[in-house]
Amino acid sequence: MRFFTFLFLLFSISVFAQKTNKYDTFFEKGNGNQTGTYQETIAYYRLLANDFPTIEMQKMGLTDSGEPLHIVIFNPDKQFDFEKIKKNKAVILLNNGIHAGEPDGIDASMQLLRDLALGKIKAPKNTVIVCIPVYNIGGALNRNSTTRTNQDGPEIYGFRGNARNYDLNRDFIKSDTRNTKSFVEIFHKINPDIFIDNHVSNGADYQYKLTYIMTQHNKLGTVLGNFLNTEMMPTLILDLQKKGIETTPYVNAFADTPDKGFAQFFESPRYATGYTSLFNTIGFVVETHMLKKYAERVKVTYEYIRAAIDFTDTNYSKIKQLRLKNEEQYKPQKSYTIKWKIDSTKAIPFSFLGYEGSYKKSDVTTGNRLFYDRTKPFKKDVSFHKEYKSAKEIIIPTAYVIPKGFWPVIDLLKSNGIQMEEIQKDTLIEVESYKIADYKTTNSAYEGHYSHSNTTTKSQIMKVAFAKGDYIIKTSQKGIKYLLETLEPEAIDSFFNWNFFDTILQQKEGYSEYVFEDTASQILKENPKLKVELEQKKQTDINFAKSPRAQLDWVYKHSVYYENAHLQYPVYRILK
């Protein structure tokens, strides 16, 4: 009898082991330094979705690779209709593999959703988890073992650029890629309360396995930003410490050592969390340390996500309320910051776990090289700058007006849920009009653009004739921050700075100098005041005085013959 009992127990253990092994990930089956292919990752999630009613996988829009994005949803209530989910529960969105050579989040998320489905970890009651398994599919298909030069594992991984060689974490506001357009669709479909983007760091060496970027709290808005800065982030840090995981804000130090101090990374809307913050979503970037073992990095990513889920589940109601309250800060006639800078007066001491850095003669070059000595760890207070202050503000208009001819911009606005109305008949409207006064342009291509910076404008109040079918966009709507960041040309990631309006920078008409000489002479005779201004400029501007061509062009640009469209920003502000 005992023999049969023994055989039964052996059989039961074997069956249980088989069932357990069935859900082992590629990473878990390997040597701790391997990650699955894109195909293996998607096949794994199909397995989970087929076997567990709490998990569903949905196919979403295309990427530049030709493959679609997927979202994988975990909801213990087995409800996958987001119109219903958003009413009662918080939503966390996990994004993985935006840089496909940084797959830590890919493997951590598979384990996490599996463990939730199996009941190995406590399932949240008030929170739904949504995961993008692999965001940069094109990069994931381009596997290699060399491009992440400084990274300690895994053995084979994807490439940073996508199928069209875009860095997808620079594309959110401009949306050049199918990946981003599909992400925007996902984002607005699920309206996440919390967003986590998983990465691996570059840069300095230090003791931490995990670093993080939280949405810049000053920029997020007082209501939500204060909550993130004083409640949520400290709780996550403490939770991880209880698990033996020390963390640091992302170490934004490359040319110098972190013990000299560093600043919080500023994620403008080109970046994932900079974009999601425009819609009052709290965002985090997990940056595991490139020089730590892959298995260790996957583990701390897993634990960070767990900590975020636990906090969100406990505070879901408050988070949802604060998101709504945060929107109230941004109203017509109030000021809005479009340029930020570090507040150097508010540096805080931060207890940092680092390694002593020094310089020694390079074996490769004729110079000295930076060297971190891991035999000399230290814990010391360093200066950390986490506070930003306003460097340029604008008054929020009541509405913007955009001519229908600028349909690429209009389409982008619509894809982001922006509500607009067509003008029903040709109309004269009093608006604030911008002229582009100055800007700088990069000398080399950056993410498919020769982008602008240091843009300045001149404004005036005028009446402008708009045609039937042009669009009025009221700012009293959920996407107000998105509107301000994209349509104010001086904002760092404005559509102007990303070249959406470059046609206005070129004159379409001109003049023959020998013909216009007579016209210019007549203009100055009929306008003595203008002639005085010309002479004064000759006296005060040496280069101008030496250039007859510049003088003639000056008269042209002060005449009725100069085209109004040149440097005229075609987005207008209604102030009242």
C-alpha positions as CSV (number, residue, x, y, z in Angstrom):
1,M,0.0,0.0,0.0
2,R,2.8,2.3,0.9
3,F,4.4,1.6,-2.4
4,F,1.3,2.7,-4.3
5,T,1.0,5.8,-2.2
6,F,4.6,6.6,-3.0
7,L,3.9,6.1,-6.7
8,F,0.9,8.4,-6.6
9,L,2.8,11.1,-4.8
10,L,5.6,10.8,-7.3
11,F,3.1,11.1,-10.2
12,S,1.4,14.1,-8.6
13,I,4.7,15.9,-8.1
14,S,5.6,15.1,-11.7
15,V,2.3,16.5,-13.0
16,F,2.6,19.6,-10.9
17,A,6.2,20.2,-12.1
18,Q,5.1,19.8,-15.7
19,K,2.3,22.3,-15.2
20,T,4.7,24.7,-13.5
21,N,7.4,24.3,-16.1
22,K,4.8,25.0,-18.8
23,Y,4.8,28.7,-17.8
24,D,8.5,29.2,-17.4
25,T,9.7,32.0,-19.6
26,F,12.6,31.7,-22.0
27,F,14.7,33.8,-19.6
28,E,13.9,31.4,-16.7
29,K,14.7,28.3,-18.8
30,G,18.1,29.8,-19.7
31,N,21.3,30.6,-17.8
32,G,20.1,33.9,-16.5
33,N,21.7,35.8,-19.3
34,Q,19.3,35.2,-22.1
35,T,16.1,36.8,-23.4
36,G,13.6,35.4,-25.8
37,T,12.9,36.6,-29.4
38,Y,10.0,38.7,-30.3
39,Q,8.2,35.6,-31.6
40,E,8.8,33.7,-28.4
41,T,7.5,36.6,-26.3
42,I,4.3,36.9,-28.2
43,A,3.8,33.1,-28.2
44,Y,4.2,33.1,-24.4
45,Y,1.5,35.7,-23.9
46,R,-0.8,33.8,-26.2
47,L,-0.2,30.8,-23.9
48,L,-1.2,32.9,-20.9
49,A,-4.2,34.4,-22.6
50,N,-5.4,30.9,-23.7
51,D,-4.9,29.3,-20.3
52,F,-6.1,32.1,-17.9
53,P,-9.4,33.9,-18.1
54,T,-7.9,36.9,-16.2
55,I,-5.5,37.6,-19.1
56,E,-6.5,38.9,-22.6
57,M,-4.2,39.8,-25.5
58,Q,-5.5,42.3,-28.1
59,K,-3.9,43.2,-31.4
60,M,-3.5,46.9,-32.0
61,G,-2.1,49.2,-34.7
62,L,0.8,48.5,-37.0
63,T,4.5,49.4,-36.4
64,D,7.1,50.3,-39.0
65,S,8.2,46.7,-39.0
66,G,4.8,45.7,-40.5
67,E,4.0,43.8,-37.3
68,P,1.2,45.0,-35.1
69,L,1.6,46.1,-31.5
70,H,-0.2,44.0,-28.9
71,I,-1.5,44.8,-25.4
72,V,-1.8,42.2,-22.8
73,I,-4.3,42.9,-20.0
74,F,-4.5,41.4,-16.5
75,N,-7.8,41.9,-14.7
76,P,-8.9,39.6,-11.9
77,D,-12.5,40.6,-12.7
78,K,-12.1,39.2,-16.2
79,Q,-13.4,42.5,-17.7
80,F,-11.5,43.9,-20.7
81,D,-13.8,46.7,-21.8
82,F,-11.9,49.9,-21.0
83,E,-14.9,52.1,-21.0
84,K,-16.1,50.1,-18.1
85,I,-12.7,49.5,-16.5
86,K,-11.8,53.3,-16.4
87,K,-15.0,54.1,-14.3
88,N,-14.0,51.9,-11.4
89,K,-10.4,51.0,-11.5
90,A,-7.0,52.5,-12.0
91,V,-5.0,51.4,-15.0
92,I,-1.2,50.9,-15.1
93,L,0.5,50.7,-18.6
94,L,3.8,48.9,-18.9
95,N,5.9,49.7,-22.0
96,N,8.8,47.3,-22.8
97,G,11.6,47.2,-25.4
98,I,11.3,50.8,-26.7
99,H,15.0,50.3,-27.0
100,A,15.1,46.7,-27.9
101,G,18.6,46.2,-26.7
102,E,17.3,46.9,-23.2
103,P,15.0,43.9,-22.7
104,D,14.8,43.8,-18.9
105,G,11.2,44.9,-18.8
106,I,10.2,42.4,-21.5
107,D,11.3,39.5,-19.2
108,A,10.1,41.0,-16.0
109,S,6.6,41.7,-17.4
110,M,6.2,38.1,-18.6
111,Q,7.0,36.8,-15.1
112,L,4.8,39.4,-13.4
113,L,1.7,38.7,-15.4
114,R,2.3,34.9,-15.1
115,D,2.7,35.2,-11.3
116,L,-0.5,37.3,-11.1
117,A,-2.4,34.8,-13.2
118,L,-1.1,31.8,-11.1
119,G,-1.8,33.6,-7.8
120,K,1.9,33.4,-6.9
121,I,1.6,37.1,-5.9
122,K,-1.4,38.9,-4.7
123,A,-3.6,40.3,-7.4
124,P,-4.6,43.9,-7.2
125,K,-8.3,44.5,-6.5
126,N,-8.6,48.1,-7.8
127,T,-6.0,48.1,-10.6
128,V,-5.8,46.7,-14.1
129,I,-2.4,46.0,-15.6
130,V,-1.8,46.6,-19.3
131,C,1.4,45.6,-20.9
132,I,2.9,46.3,-24.3
133,P,5.1,43.1,-24.7
134,V,7.6,44.6,-27.2
135,Y,7.2,48.2,-28.4
136,N,10.1,48.4,-30.8
137,I,9.4,45.3,-32.8
138,G,11.7,46.3,-35.7
139,G,14.6,46.7,-33.3
140,A,13.7,43.4,-31.6
141,L,13.9,41.5,-34.9
142,N,17.3,43.0,-35.5
143,R,19.1,40.8,-33.0
144,N,22.8,41.0,-32.2
145,S,25.3,40.8,-29.4
146,T,27.5,43.8,-29.9
147,T,25.6,47.1,-30.3
148,R,25.1,47.6,-26.5
149,T,28.8,48.0,-26.1
150,N,28.9,48.7,-22.4
151,Q,26.1,46.5,-21.2
152,D,26.6,43.3,-19.2
153,G,24.1,40.9,-20.9
154,P,21.9,39.5,-22.1
155,E,23.9,37.4,-24.6
156,I,21.8,38.4,-27.6
157,Y,19.4,41.3,-27.8
158,G,17.6,43.8,-30.2
159,F,18.8,47.1,-31.6
160,R,18.0,50.6,-30.4
161,G,16.7,51.9,-33.7
162,N,13.3,50.7,-35.0
163,A,12.6,49.3,-38.5
164,R,13.2,52.8,-40.0
165,N,16.1,53.5,-37.6
166,Y,14.2,55.9,-35.4
167,D,14.8,56.2,-31.7
168,L,11.2,55.7,-30.6
169,N,11.9,57.5,-27.3
170,R,12.4,60.7,-29.2
171,D,9.3,60.4,-31.3
172,F,6.3,60.8,-29.0
173,I,5.3,64.4,-29.7
174,K,6.2,64.4,-33.4
175,S,4.8,60.9,-34.2
176,D,6.8,60.2,-37.3
177,T,6.5,56.4,-36.9
178,R,3.7,53.9,-37.1
179,N,4.9,52.7,-33.7
180,T,4.1,56.0,-32.1
181,K,0.8,56.5,-33.9
182,S,-0.3,53.1,-32.6
183,F,1.0,53.9,-29.1
184,V,-1.1,57.1,-29.1
185,E,-4.2,55.0,-30.0
186,I,-3.4,52.6,-27.1
187,F,-2.7,55.4,-24.7
188,H,-6.0,57.2,-25.3
189,K,-8.0,54.0,-25.4
190,I,-6.9,52.9,-22.0
191,N,-6.2,56.4,-20.4
192,P,-3.6,55.0,-17.9
193,D,-3.3,56.6,-14.5
194,I,0.3,55.3,-14.2
195,F,2.8,54.7,-17.0
196,I,6.1,52.7,-16.6
197,D,8.7,52.7,-19.4
198,N,11.4,50.1,-18.8
199,H,15.0,50.8,-19.9
200,V,18.7,50.2,-19.1
201,S,21.0,53.1,-18.3
202,N,24.2,54.3,-19.8
203,G,26.8,56.6,-18.2
204,A,28.5,56.5,-14.8
205,D,29.3,53.5,-12.6
206,Y,27.8,53.2,-9.1
207,Q,26.5,50.6,-6.7
208,Y,22.8,50.7,-7.5
209,K,21.2,48.1,-9.7
210,L,18.1,50.3,-10.3
211,T,17.7,54.0,-11.1
212,Y,14.6,55.8,-12.0
213,I,13.1,58.9,-13.6
214,M,9.8,60.1,-12.3
215,T,7.7,62.6,-14.2
216,Q,9.2,66.0,-13.5
217,H,6.9,67.0,-10.7
218,N,7.0,70.8,-11.3
219,K,6.0,70.3,-14.9
220,L,3.4,67.7,-14.1
221,G,1.4,70.3,-12.2
222,T,1.1,71.3,-8.5
223,V,-1.7,69.0,-7.5
224,L,-0.4,65.7,-9.1
225,G,3.2,66.7,-9.0
226,N,3.2,67.3,-5.2
227,F,1.5,63.9,-4.7
228,L,4.1,62.2,-6.8
229,N,7.0,64.0,-5.1
230,T,6.0,63.8,-1.5
231,E,3.8,60.6,-1.3
232,M,4.1,58.1,-4.1
233,M,7.8,58.2,-4.9
234,P,9.0,58.1,-1.3
235,T,6.7,55.1,-0.7
236,L,8.1,53.2,-3.7
237,I,11.6,53.9,-2.5
238,L,10.8,52.6,1.0
239,D,9.0,49.5,-0.4
240,L,12.1,48.6,-2.4
241,Q,14.4,49.2,0.5
242,K,12.4,46.7,2.5
243,K,13.2,44.2,-0.2
244,G,16.9,45.0,0.0
245,I,16.9,47.2,-3.2
246,E,18.5,50.6,-3.0
247,T,17.6,53.1,-5.7
248,T,18.7,56.4,-7.0
249,P,17.3,59.0,-9.3
250,Y,18.6,58.5,-12.8
251,V,22.3,59.5,-12.8
252,N,22.5,62.1,-15.4
253,A,26.3,62.3,-15.4
254,F,28.4,61.2,-18.4
255,A,31.4,63.5,-18.8
256,D,31.9,63.8,-15.0
257,T,31.5,61.7,-11.9
258,P,28.2,61.7,-10.0
259,D,29.8,62.6,-6.7
260,K,30.1,66.1,-8.1
261,G,26.3,66.2,-8.1
262,F,23.7,65.8,-10.8
263,A,20.2,67.0,-11.9
264,Q,16.9,65.3,-12.4
265,F,16.5,64.3,-16.1
266,F,14.2,66.7,-17.9
267,E,11.8,64.7,-20.0
268,S,10.3,67.0,-22.6
269,P,7.3,65.7,-24.7
270,R,9.6,64.0,-27.2
271,Y,10.1,61.3,-24.5
272,A,7.5,58.8,-23.4
273,T,6.9,60.2,-19.9
274,G,7.1,63.8,-21.1
275,Y,4.3,63.0,-23.5
276,T,2.1,61.0,-21.1
277,S,2.4,63.8,-18.5
278,L,0.6,66.1,-20.9
279,F,-2.5,64.1,-20.2
280,N,-2.0,64.1,-16.4
281,T,-0.6,60.5,-16.3
282,I,2.0,59.8,-13.6
283,G,5.1,58.4,-15.4
284,F,8.2,56.5,-14.4
285,V,11.2,55.4,-16.4
286,V,13.0,52.4,-14.9
287,E,16.7,52.5,-15.7
288,T,18.5,49.4,-14.5
289,H,22.3,49.8,-14.4
290,M,24.0,48.5,-17.6
291,L,27.0,47.1,-15.6
292,K,25.0,44.8,-13.4
293,K,24.2,41.2,-14.3
294,Y,21.1,40.7,-16.5
295,A,19.3,38.4,-14.0
296,E,19.7,41.0,-11.3
297,R,18.4,43.7,-13.5
298,V,15.3,41.7,-14.5
299,K,14.6,41.0,-10.8
300,V,14.7,44.7,-9.7
301,T,12.6,45.7,-12.6
302,Y,10.0,43.1,-11.5
303,E,10.1,44.5,-8.0
304,Y,9.7,48.1,-9.1
305,I,6.6,47.3,-11.1
306,R,5.2,45.3,-8.1
307,A,5.8,48.3,-5.8
308,A,4.0,50.6,-8.2
309,I,1.1,48.2,-8.5
310,D,0.8,47.9,-4.7
311,F,0.8,51.6,-4.2
312,T,-1.6,52.3,-7.0
313,D,-4.0,49.7,-5.8
314,T,-4.1,51.2,-2.3
315,N,-4.4,54.8,-3.6
316,Y,-6.4,54.3,-6.8
317,S,-9.3,56.5,-5.9
318,K,-7.1,59.3,-4.8
319,I,-4.9,59.1,-7.9
320,K,-8.0,59.2,-10.2
321,Q,-9.4,62.2,-8.3
322,L,-6.1,64.1,-8.3
323,R,-5.8,63.6,-12.1
324,L,-9.1,65.3,-12.6
325,K,-8.2,68.1,-10.1
326,N,-4.8,68.6,-11.8
327,E,-6.6,69.6,-15.1
328,E,-8.2,72.5,-13.3
329,Q,-4.9,74.3,-13.1
330,Y,-4.8,74.9,-16.8
331,K,-7.5,77.4,-17.8
332,P,-7.8,80.2,-20.4
333,Q,-6.3,83.5,-19.2
334,K,-3.9,81.7,-16.8
335,S,-0.2,81.5,-17.3
336,Y,1.6,78.4,-18.5
337,T,5.3,77.6,-18.5
338,I,6.7,76.7,-21.9
339,K,10.4,76.8,-20.9
340,W,11.9,75.4,-17.7
341,K,15.3,75.6,-16.1
342,I,17.0,74.0,-13.0
343,D,16.4,75.9,-9.8
344,S,20.0,76.1,-8.6
345,T,19.0,77.5,-5.3
346,K,17.1,74.4,-4.3
347,A,19.8,71.7,-4.4
348,I,19.2,68.9,-1.8
349,P,21.8,66.6,-0.3
350,F,21.4,63.0,-1.5
351,S,23.0,60.1,0.1
352,F,24.7,58.4,-2.9
353,L,26.2,54.9,-3.1
354,G,29.0,55.2,-5.6
355,Y,32.5,54.2,-6.5
356,E,35.6,56.4,-6.3
357,G,36.3,57.9,-9.7
358,S,39.6,59.2,-10.9
359,Y,41.6,59.7,-14.1
360,K,44.6,57.8,-15.4
361,K,46.5,57.7,-18.7
362,S,44.7,56.1,-21.5
363,D,46.1,53.0,-23.1
364,V,44.4,53.9,-26.3
365,T,44.5,57.7,-26.7
366,T,47.0,60.4,-25.9
367,G,44.8,61.7,-23.1
368,N,43.6,60.6,-19.7
369,R,40.5,58.4,-19.1
370,L,37.9,58.2,-16.4
371,F,38.2,55.1,-14.2
372,Y,35.8,53.9,-11.4
373,D,37.5,51.8,-8.7
374,R,35.0,49.2,-7.5
375,T,37.4,48.3,-4.6
376,K,36.6,51.8,-3.2
377,P,32.9,52.1,-2.7
378,F,31.5,55.1,-0.9
379,K,28.4,56.5,0.7
380,K,28.4,60.3,0.7
381,D,26.0,63.2,0.3
382,V,26.0,64.6,-3.2
383,S,24.2,67.6,-4.6
384,F,21.0,66.6,-6.3
385,H,18.9,69.2,-8.3
386,K,15.3,68.0,-8.7
387,E,13.5,71.3,-8.7
388,Y,12.8,73.2,-11.9
389,K,11.5,76.7,-12.3
390,S,9.8,78.7,-15.0
391,A,12.0,80.3,-17.6
392,K,9.3,81.5,-20.0
393,E,5.5,81.7,-19.5
394,I,2.6,82.5,-21.9
395,I,-1.0,83.3,-21.2
396,I,-3.3,80.5,-22.2
397,P,-5.6,81.7,-25.0
398,T,-9.3,80.9,-25.2
399,A,-8.7,79.1,-28.5
400,Y,-6.4,78.5,-31.4
401,V,-7.2,78.9,-35.0
402,I,-5.5,76.7,-37.7
403,P,-6.2,77.0,-41.4
404,K,-7.4,73.7,-42.9
405,G,-4.4,73.5,-45.2
406,F,-2.2,72.4,-42.4
407,W,-3.8,69.0,-42.3
408,P,-0.8,67.1,-41.0
409,V,-0.9,69.1,-37.8
410,I,-4.7,68.8,-37.6
411,D,-4.5,65.0,-38.1
412,L,-2.0,64.7,-35.3
413,L,-4.2,66.8,-33.0
414,K,-7.2,64.7,-33.7
415,S,-5.3,61.4,-33.1
416,N,-4.6,62.7,-29.6
417,G,-8.2,63.3,-28.8
418,I,-8.2,67.0,-29.4
419,Q,-11.7,68.4,-30.1
420,M,-12.1,71.1,-32.7
421,E,-14.8,72.9,-34.7
422,E,-14.9,73.8,-38.3
423,I,-15.6,77.5,-39.1
424,Q,-19.0,77.4,-41.0
425,K,-18.4,80.5,-43.2
426,D,-15.7,82.9,-44.2
427,T,-15.1,85.0,-41.1
428,L,-13.0,87.9,-39.9
429,I,-11.6,87.1,-36.4
430,E,-9.5,89.3,-34.0
431,V,-6.5,87.2,-33.0
432,E,-3.0,87.4,-31.6
433,S,-0.6,86.7,-34.4
434,Y,3.0,85.5,-34.2
435,K,5.8,86.3,-36.5
436,I,8.9,84.1,-36.1
437,A,11.6,86.6,-35.0
438,D,14.6,84.2,-34.6
439,Y,15.5,80.5,-34.4
440,K,18.5,78.2,-34.6
441,T,18.6,75.0,-36.7
442,T,20.8,72.0,-36.2
443,N,23.6,71.4,-38.6
444,S,23.1,67.7,-38.7
445,A,20.0,65.5,-38.8
446,Y,18.4,64.5,-35.5
447,E,15.7,61.7,-35.6
448,G,14.8,62.5,-39.2
449,H,14.7,66.3,-38.7
450,Y,16.8,69.4,-38.8
451,S,15.1,70.7,-35.8
452,H,14.9,74.3,-34.5
453,S,15.7,75.7,-31.0
454,N,16.0,79.0,-29.3
455,T,12.9,80.2,-31.2
456,T,11.5,83.6,-30.4
457,T,8.4,85.4,-31.7
458,K,6.9,88.8,-32.1
459,S,3.2,89.2,-31.6
460,Q,0.5,91.6,-32.6
461,I,-3.3,91.9,-32.3
462,M,-4.9,91.9,-35.7
463,K,-8.0,90.9,-37.6
464,V,-7.4,87.9,-39.9
465,A,-9.7,86.5,-42.5
466,F,-10.4,82.8,-42.1
467,A,-12.1,80.5,-44.6
468,K,-15.0,78.1,-44.2
469,G,-13.5,74.8,-43.0
470,D,-10.6,76.3,-41.0
471,Y,-10.5,75.0,-37.4
472,I,-11.1,76.6,-34.1
473,I,-9.7,74.7,-31.2
474,K,-10.8,75.7,-27.7
475,T,-8.3,75.2,-24.9
476,S,-11.0,74.2,-22.4
477,Q,-10.5,70.5,-22.9
478,K,-8.5,67.6,-21.5
479,G,-5.7,68.0,-24.0
480,I,-4.9,71.6,-23.1
481,K,-1.3,70.9,-22.1
482,Y,-0.7,68.9,-25.3
483,L,-2.1,71.9,-27.3
484,L,0.2,74.4,-25.5
485,E,3.3,72.3,-25.9
486,T,2.7,71.6,-29.6
487,L,1.2,74.9,-30.8
488,E,3.3,77.5,-28.9
489,P,6.3,77.8,-31.2
490,E,8.8,78.7,-28.4
491,A,8.0,75.5,-26.5
492,I,11.0,73.1,-26.7
493,D,9.1,70.3,-28.6
494,S,6.6,72.5,-30.4
495,F,5.5,71.5,-33.9
496,F,7.3,74.5,-35.2
497,N,10.6,73.3,-33.7
498,W,10.0,69.9,-35.2
499,N,9.7,71.4,-38.7
500,F,6.0,71.0,-39.2
501,F,5.8,74.6,-40.4
502,D,9.1,75.0,-42.3
503,T,7.3,76.2,-45.4
504,I,6.8,79.6,-43.8
505,L,10.6,80.0,-43.5
506,Q,11.1,80.4,-47.2
507,Q,10.1,83.4,-49.3
508,K,8.1,82.3,-52.3
509,E,8.3,85.5,-54.2
510,G,11.2,88.0,-54.7
511,Y,12.3,90.8,-57.0
512,S,14.9,91.7,-59.6
513,E,17.2,94.2,-58.0
514,Y,17.6,96.4,-61.1
515,V,13.9,96.7,-61.5
516,F,13.1,97.2,-57.8
517,E,15.7,99.9,-57.5
518,D,13.3,102.4,-59.1
519,T,10.3,101.1,-57.1
520,A,12.3,101.4,-53.8
521,S,13.4,105.0,-54.7
522,Q,9.7,105.9,-55.2
523,I,8.7,104.2,-51.9
524,L,11.3,106.3,-49.9
525,K,10.1,109.5,-51.6
526,E,6.5,108.8,-50.7
527,N,7.5,107.7,-47.1
528,P,10.0,110.1,-45.5
529,K,9.7,108.4,-42.2
530,L,10.8,105.1,-43.7
531,K,13.8,106.9,-45.3
532,V,14.8,108.3,-41.9
533,E,14.7,104.7,-40.4
534,L,16.8,103.4,-43.3
535,E,19.5,106.1,-42.8
536,Q,19.5,105.5,-39.0
537,K,20.1,101.8,-39.6
538,K,23.0,102.6,-41.9
539,Q,24.5,104.7,-39.1
540,T,24.1,102.1,-36.3
541,D,24.8,98.8,-38.2
542,I,28.2,98.7,-39.8
543,N,27.6,95.4,-41.8
544,F,24.3,96.8,-43.0
545,A,26.0,100.0,-44.2
546,K,28.5,98.0,-46.2
547,S,25.8,95.9,-48.0
548,P,23.8,97.7,-50.7
549,R,21.9,94.4,-51.2
550,A,20.9,94.3,-47.6
551,Q,19.7,97.9,-47.8
552,L,17.6,97.3,-50.8
553,D,16.1,94.1,-49.2
554,W,15.3,96.1,-46.1
555,V,13.2,98.5,-48.2
556,Y,11.5,95.6,-49.9
557,K,10.6,94.0,-46.5
558,H,9.1,97.3,-45.4
559,S,6.9,97.6,-48.4
560,V,3.6,96.2,-49.6
561,Y,5.4,93.9,-52.0
562,Y,6.8,91.7,-49.2
563,E,4.7,88.6,-48.8
564,N,2.8,88.3,-45.6
565,A,3.3,84.5,-45.4
566,H,7.0,84.7,-44.8
567,L,7.8,83.9,-41.2
568,Q,4.1,84.2,-40.4
569,Y,3.2,81.5,-37.9
570,P,-0.1,80.0,-39.2
571,V,-1.6,79.2,-35.9
572,Y,-3.5,82.1,-34.3
573,R,-4.6,82.8,-30.7
574,I,-8.0,84.0,-29.7
575,L,-7.5,85.7,-26.4
576,K,-11.1,86.4,-25.4
